[in-house]
């Protein structure tokens, strides 16, 4: 919901860092590094090491923002866009899975949340796939991406906030997850309605 607005403020410092890092790492390597930190976060959650998980989440989100900047400073590739979104969804679902496996009390809610994640992910990716072919013009300027970003209540920022809240207050995982489940369902339904109106 707020991703584009936040990007307007984060791009300058990321571009500064990107200009330095691109001398040593390409965008895909940065994406893999971010994925490794995300995997370590999930493992930390499984073993109830939430302080470590917070650090790994911070690093994962930092590198997730940095890889796209480095790509745009050099040459963006379809592979880079593919890896970026695939790794994001793996980490998002891995986060929920780790909580579900770490505590039997969290398992049922985790299963429901994984289901709603499928809704947000598929509506996001499906619209991204068909949007260019429809040649619909955008009135709002946006940062160049490898694929079209479909807006919704739940985007990257909201997901990150949810993850941080769960790690800071793990005993409230069910509470935060129930709120997030509702947000995911609203996002899925609204994208279906908006897309149907656009393309019908």
ABEGO torsion letter per residue (X at the ends): XAAAAAAAAAAAAAAAAAAAAAAABBAAAAAAAAAAAAAAAAAAAAAGBAAAAAAAAAAAAAAAAAAAAAAAABBBBAAAAAAAAAAAAAAAAAAAAAAAAABAAAAAAAAAAAAAAAAAAAAAAAAAAAAAAAGBBBABBBBBBABBBBBBABBAAAAAAAAAAAAABAAAAAAAAAAAAAAAAAAAAAAAAAAAAAAX
